[in-house]
Amino acid sequence: MEFPFPTVAVSEGAATLLVPDVPRRKGPGTAGPWPFYNPTMAVNRDLSAIVLSKWPRPLGSLLDGLAATGAWGIRMALELGVGHLAFNDRSREATRLIRENLRRNGLTADVHSGDLSDYIGKRRYDFIDIDPFGPPTPFLGAAFDAAKESSGIGVTATDTAVLCGTYPKACENRYGARPLRSAQGAEIGLRILLGYCHRLAAEGGDQIRPILSFSAEHFVRVHVLVESGSGSGSIGHLVRVGPGRFIVASGADRGAIGPLWLGPLGDAAVLRRLQPSAWTSVASARLLSLLKAECEMPPFFVTTDELAAGERHSPPRLDRFIEGLQEIGYRATRTHFHPRGVKTDAPSQDIVRMFRELSPTGSTDDSRPAS
């Protein structure tokens, strides 16, 4: 099959894909006229295949809603053995490429070219994947309107600069929430996205149950189960009161962030059962290990950078700091959100005390006045 753009064959997971042969760089990528494929998003698809293999409900039908080259849906079909698979993309060139990739991988599926919001309003699927080029918000209202009870929705957001606080006004306009640019910005952004999904589900009398949510590379990703009933206790506003410390507040309070999701980012019972597959990359397996370690930890984390700035001492080795907190009876682990972040149930005074005890002798800047 001929295409009006150069192509190259690539392997990802269990799939062999024909994709546009265009220059690539790290990060979210640049929009172009051809179907979009970003190899750095393979971790996204790796984790989707792993969590959907242990999904709490039967998955008889899946929709790759903004399919581009079809990489997500084809991998799910090959690695999960999904019965009914459908693809949608507004670009006719994309749907031609999807059909070619289905042929190459020995698969059959429904392939539709058109607006996703119109398409999902006429059909029902057990799981809908929404991974757009740009923010997911234009598609989420229709997705939650179309969701049947016990169906799943996967959402990827690459507008992390908006969600994580670099552009707060854009976040308020797009997600109806105030972010915070901070060391915890990625977790706050992820919780803002979950809070937005929760509010959309609530409009239809439903609620969400996060099964797996994470931040990686240049995106945040959530996999949620839509369930009947309402629950407002997992949504609220927060105010930061110290390094990694937030308290519940009113949305009218000065410096308040949110509304955002305050509940678990995943289902611990499901996460404990997840294992890398034969197609999982080393980077994705490492991320999964971190997610399993922190799945039952309290929200948010503190970084040794923040503690070092406050105490004006060089930080101890991260592993030793974690071990120190564990030795005095607290839970503590690394977090995937930040390379020097620690999630723990220790109170702030014991976190600081342990930091002081384990810090190398000497101040990071003795010339600075005490605050």
C-alpha positions as CSV (number, residue, x, y, z in Angstrom):
1,M,0.0,0.0,0.0
2,E,1.3,3.4,-1.0
3,F,1.2,6.5,1.3
4,P,1.8,10.2,0.6
5,F,4.6,10.1,3.2
6,P,7.7,8.1,3.8
7,T,7.3,5.1,6.1
8,V,9.4,2.8,8.2
9,A,8.7,-0.5,9.9
10,V,9.2,-0.6,13.7
11,S,8.6,-3.2,16.4
12,E,6.9,-2.3,19.7
13,G,5.7,-4.9,22.1
14,A,4.2,-7.8,20.2
15,A,3.4,-5.6,17.2
16,T,5.1,-4.8,14.0
17,L,4.0,-1.4,12.8
18,L,4.4,0.8,9.7
19,V,4.8,4.4,10.8
20,P,5.6,7.7,9.2
21,D,9.4,8.1,8.8
22,V,9.9,11.6,10.2
23,P,12.6,13.1,12.4
24,R,11.9,12.5,16.1
25,R,13.0,14.1,19.3
26,K,12.5,13.3,23.0
27,G,9.4,14.8,24.5
28,P,5.8,15.3,23.4
29,G,6.6,15.6,19.7
30,T,5.4,18.1,17.1
31,A,2.2,18.0,15.3
32,G,2.4,17.3,11.5
33,P,0.2,16.4,8.6
34,W,0.7,12.6,9.0
35,P,-0.5,10.0,11.5
36,F,1.4,10.6,14.7
37,Y,3.7,7.9,16.3
38,N,5.9,8.7,19.3
39,P,8.2,5.8,20.4
40,T,8.7,7.4,23.8
41,M,5.0,6.7,24.5
42,A,5.7,2.9,24.4
43,V,5.8,3.0,28.2
44,N,2.2,4.2,28.1
45,R,1.2,1.2,26.0
46,D,3.3,-1.2,28.0
47,L,1.5,-0.3,31.2
48,S,-1.9,-0.3,29.5
49,A,-1.3,-3.9,28.3
50,I,-0.2,-4.9,31.8
51,V,-3.1,-3.4,33.7
52,L,-5.8,-4.5,31.2
53,S,-4.5,-8.1,31.5
54,K,-5.8,-8.0,35.2
55,W,-8.7,-5.6,34.7
56,P,-11.4,-6.1,37.3
57,R,-14.2,-6.5,34.7
58,P,-14.4,-8.6,31.5
59,L,-13.0,-6.8,28.4
60,G,-15.0,-8.0,25.4
61,S,-14.6,-4.8,23.4
62,L,-12.0,-2.1,23.2
63,L,-12.0,1.2,21.3
64,D,-8.7,3.0,20.3
65,G,-10.4,6.3,20.1
66,L,-7.7,8.6,18.6
67,A,-5.8,5.8,17.0
68,A,-3.2,7.5,14.6
69,T,-1.1,4.5,13.5
70,G,-3.2,2.0,15.6
71,A,-0.3,1.1,17.9
72,W,-2.3,1.1,21.1
73,G,-5.2,-1.0,19.9
74,I,-3.0,-3.5,17.9
75,R,-0.8,-4.1,20.9
76,M,-3.9,-4.7,23.1
77,A,-5.3,-7.2,20.6
78,L,-2.0,-9.1,20.3
79,E,-1.0,-9.1,23.9
80,L,-4.4,-9.5,25.5
81,G,-6.4,-11.4,22.9
82,V,-9.3,-9.0,23.0
83,G,-12.4,-10.2,21.2
84,H,-13.8,-7.1,19.5
85,L,-11.5,-4.2,18.6
86,A,-12.4,-0.9,17.0
87,F,-10.3,2.1,15.9
88,N,-11.3,5.7,15.2
89,D,-9.4,8.6,13.8
90,R,-10.4,11.8,12.1
91,S,-7.7,11.4,9.4
92,R,-8.4,9.2,6.5
93,E,-4.7,8.7,6.0
94,A,-4.5,7.4,9.5
95,T,-7.3,4.9,9.0
96,R,-5.6,3.7,5.8
97,L,-2.4,3.2,7.8
98,I,-4.3,1.4,10.6
99,R,-5.8,-1.1,8.1
100,E,-2.3,-1.8,6.7
101,N,-1.0,-2.4,10.3
102,L,-3.9,-4.7,11.1
103,R,-3.1,-6.7,7.9
104,R,0.6,-6.9,8.9
105,N,-0.3,-8.3,12.3
106,G,-3.0,-10.7,11.1
107,L,-5.9,-8.9,12.8
108,T,-9.4,-7.7,11.8
109,A,-11.2,-4.8,13.4
110,D,-13.7,-2.1,12.8
111,V,-12.0,1.1,11.5
112,H,-13.9,4.3,11.5
113,S,-12.9,7.8,10.2
114,G,-14.6,10.7,11.9
115,D,-15.2,12.7,15.0
116,L,-14.7,10.6,18.2
117,S,-17.4,12.4,20.2
118,D,-20.0,11.5,17.5
119,Y,-18.8,8.0,17.2
120,I,-18.8,6.9,20.8
121,G,-22.2,8.4,21.3
122,K,-23.7,5.6,19.1
123,R,-21.8,2.7,20.5
124,R,-20.7,1.1,23.8
125,Y,-17.4,-0.4,24.7
126,D,-15.9,-2.1,27.7
127,F,-12.8,0.1,27.5
128,I,-12.2,3.3,25.6
129,D,-8.7,4.7,25.2
130,I,-8.3,8.5,24.7
131,D,-4.7,9.5,23.8
132,P,-4.9,12.7,21.8
133,F,-2.2,15.0,20.4
134,G,-2.9,17.8,22.9
135,P,-5.2,18.0,25.8
136,P,-7.8,15.3,26.3
137,T,-10.6,17.6,27.6
138,P,-12.4,18.0,24.3
139,F,-13.2,14.3,24.2
140,L,-13.8,13.4,27.9
141,G,-17.4,14.7,28.2
142,A,-18.6,12.4,25.4
143,A,-16.5,9.5,26.7
144,F,-18.1,9.7,30.2
145,D,-21.5,10.3,28.7
146,A,-21.1,7.1,26.6
147,A,-19.6,5.0,29.5
148,K,-21.8,2.2,30.6
149,E,-21.6,0.9,34.2
150,S,-18.4,-1.0,34.9
151,S,-16.7,0.2,31.7
152,G,-13.2,1.5,31.7
153,I,-11.6,4.6,30.3
154,G,-7.9,5.3,29.7
155,V,-6.8,8.9,29.4
156,T,-3.5,10.4,28.5
157,A,-2.7,14.1,28.9
158,T,0.5,15.5,27.4
159,D,-0.3,19.1,28.4
160,T,1.7,18.7,31.6
161,A,3.0,22.3,31.6
162,V,-0.6,23.3,32.1
163,L,-1.5,20.6,34.7
164,C,1.7,20.9,36.7
165,G,1.5,24.7,37.2
166,T,3.6,26.4,34.5
167,Y,0.4,27.9,33.0
168,P,-2.1,28.2,35.9
169,K,-4.7,30.2,34.0
170,A,-4.8,27.7,31.2
171,C,-5.3,24.9,33.8
172,E,-8.2,26.8,35.3
173,N,-9.8,27.4,31.9
174,R,-9.2,23.8,30.7
175,Y,-9.7,21.7,33.8
176,G,-11.5,24.0,36.1
177,A,-8.8,23.7,38.7
178,R,-5.8,25.6,40.2
179,P,-2.5,23.8,39.9
180,L,0.8,24.4,41.8
181,R,4.2,24.7,40.3
182,S,6.3,22.7,42.8
183,A,8.3,19.6,43.4
184,Q,4.9,17.8,43.8
185,G,3.6,19.3,40.5
186,A,3.3,16.1,38.6
187,E,1.3,14.4,41.3
188,I,-0.9,17.4,41.7
189,G,-1.4,17.5,37.9
190,L,-2.3,13.8,37.8
191,R,-4.8,14.4,40.7
192,I,-6.3,17.4,38.8
193,L,-6.9,15.1,35.8
194,L,-8.6,12.5,38.0
195,G,-10.7,15.1,39.7
196,Y,-11.8,16.4,36.3
197,C,-12.8,12.8,35.3
198,H,-14.6,12.4,38.6
199,R,-16.7,15.5,38.0
200,L,-17.7,14.4,34.5
201,A,-18.7,11.0,35.8
202,A,-20.7,12.5,38.6
203,E,-22.8,14.5,36.1
204,G,-24.2,11.2,34.9
205,G,-24.7,9.8,38.4
206,D,-21.5,7.7,38.3
207,Q,-18.2,7.7,40.1
208,I,-14.7,6.7,39.1
209,R,-12.4,4.1,40.6
210,P,-8.8,4.6,39.6
211,I,-7.1,1.3,38.8
212,L,-3.7,2.6,37.7
213,S,-2.5,6.2,37.4
214,F,1.0,7.5,36.8
215,S,3.3,10.2,35.4
216,A,6.1,9.4,33.0
217,E,8.2,11.2,30.4
218,H,6.1,14.1,29.2
219,F,2.6,12.9,30.1
220,V,0.2,11.7,32.8
221,R,-2.0,8.7,32.4
222,V,-5.0,7.3,34.2
223,H,-7.0,4.1,33.9
224,V,-10.3,4.3,35.6
225,L,-13.4,2.1,36.1
226,V,-16.7,3.8,35.9
227,E,-19.1,2.6,38.6
228,S,-22.7,3.6,39.6
229,G,-23.3,5.8,42.6
230,S,-21.8,9.1,43.7
231,G,-19.0,9.9,46.1
232,S,-17.7,13.4,46.8
233,G,-15.3,12.5,49.6
234,S,-12.4,12.0,47.2
235,I,-12.5,15.5,45.8
236,G,-11.4,18.7,47.5
237,H,-9.0,21.6,47.7
238,L,-5.6,21.8,49.4
239,V,-3.2,24.4,50.8
240,R,0.5,23.7,51.0
241,V,1.8,24.2,54.6
242,G,5.3,22.9,54.2
243,P,7.6,20.7,52.1
244,G,5.4,17.9,50.8
245,R,2.7,18.8,53.3
246,F,-0.8,19.8,52.3
247,I,-4.0,20.2,54.3
248,V,-7.6,20.2,53.2
249,A,-8.9,23.7,52.6
250,S,-11.8,25.7,51.1
251,G,-11.5,26.6,47.4
252,A,-11.8,30.2,48.6
253,D,-8.7,30.0,50.8
254,R,-5.7,31.9,49.6
255,G,-3.2,29.7,47.8
256,A,-5.7,26.8,47.6
257,I,-5.2,24.3,44.7
258,G,-7.8,22.1,43.1
259,P,-10.4,20.7,43.1
260,L,-8.4,17.6,42.8
261,W,-8.6,13.9,43.5
262,L,-7.6,13.1,47.1
263,G,-8.2,9.3,47.1
264,P,-5.9,6.5,46.0
265,L,-4.2,6.7,42.6
266,G,-4.7,3.0,42.0
267,D,-6.3,-0.1,43.2
268,A,-3.8,-1.8,45.5
269,A,-5.3,-5.2,45.1
270,V,-5.1,-5.0,41.3
271,L,-1.6,-3.5,41.4
272,R,-0.2,-6.3,43.5
273,R,-1.2,-8.8,40.8
274,L,0.5,-6.9,38.0
275,Q,3.6,-8.4,36.4
276,P,5.8,-7.4,33.4
277,S,5.1,-9.4,30.3
278,A,7.5,-10.8,27.7
279,W,6.9,-7.5,25.7
280,T,7.5,-5.1,28.6
281,S,10.5,-2.8,28.3
282,V,13.0,-2.5,31.1
283,A,12.0,1.1,31.8
284,S,8.3,0.1,32.0
285,A,9.1,-2.8,34.4
286,R,11.1,-0.4,36.6
287,L,8.2,2.1,36.6
288,L,5.7,-0.7,37.5
289,S,7.9,-1.7,40.4
290,L,7.8,1.8,41.8
291,L,4.0,2.1,41.3
292,K,3.5,-1.2,43.3
293,A,5.7,0.0,46.1
294,E,4.0,3.3,46.6
295,C,0.3,2.3,45.8
296,E,-0.7,2.2,49.5
297,M,1.3,5.2,50.6
298,P,-0.4,8.5,51.6
299,P,-0.8,11.2,49.0
300,F,2.2,13.4,48.2
301,F,5.8,13.2,49.0
302,V,8.8,15.2,50.3
303,T,12.0,15.6,48.4
304,T,15.5,15.7,49.9
305,D,16.1,18.8,47.8
306,E,13.3,20.6,49.8
307,L,14.6,19.3,53.1
308,A,18.2,20.4,52.2
309,A,17.0,23.9,51.3
310,G,15.1,24.2,54.6
311,E,17.8,22.7,56.8
312,R,20.7,24.1,54.9
313,H,22.5,20.8,55.0
314,S,23.5,18.4,52.2
315,P,21.0,15.6,51.9
316,P,21.9,12.0,52.9
317,R,21.7,9.2,50.3
318,L,18.1,8.7,49.4
319,D,18.2,4.9,50.2
320,R,19.7,5.5,53.6
321,F,17.1,8.2,54.4
322,I,14.3,5.8,53.5
323,E,15.9,3.0,55.6
324,G,16.2,5.4,58.5
325,L,12.5,6.2,58.4
326,Q,11.7,2.5,58.2
327,E,14.0,1.7,61.1
328,I,12.0,4.0,63.5
329,G,8.8,2.3,62.5
330,Y,7.4,4.2,59.5
331,R,6.6,3.2,56.0
332,A,8.7,4.9,53.4
333,T,9.5,4.4,49.7
334,R,10.8,6.1,46.6
335,T,8.2,7.7,44.4
336,H,8.0,7.6,40.6
337,F,7.0,11.3,40.6
338,H,10.4,12.6,41.5
339,P,14.0,11.1,41.5
340,R,14.7,12.4,45.0
341,G,11.1,12.1,46.4
342,V,10.1,10.0,49.3
343,K,6.5,8.9,50.2
344,T,6.1,8.1,53.9
345,D,3.6,8.1,56.7
346,A,6.1,9.7,59.1
347,P,5.0,13.0,60.6
348,S,7.0,16.1,59.5
349,Q,8.9,16.4,62.7
350,D,10.3,12.9,62.4
351,I,11.1,13.4,58.7
352,V,13.1,16.4,59.6
353,R,14.8,14.7,62.6
354,M,15.9,11.8,60.5
355,F,17.1,14.1,57.8
356,R,19.3,16.0,60.3
357,E,20.6,12.8,61.8
358,L,21.7,11.3,58.5
359,S,22.9,14.5,56.7
360,P,26.6,14.7,56.1
361,T,28.3,17.1,58.4
362,G,28.4,20.6,57.0
363,S,26.0,23.2,55.7
364,T,25.1,23.7,52.0
365,D,25.3,27.4,52.5
366,D,26.4,28.7,55.9
367,S,26.3,32.3,54.6
368,R,22.6,32.4,54.3
369,P,20.7,34.0,57.2
370,A,18.3,31.8,59.1
371,S,14.7,32.3,58.2
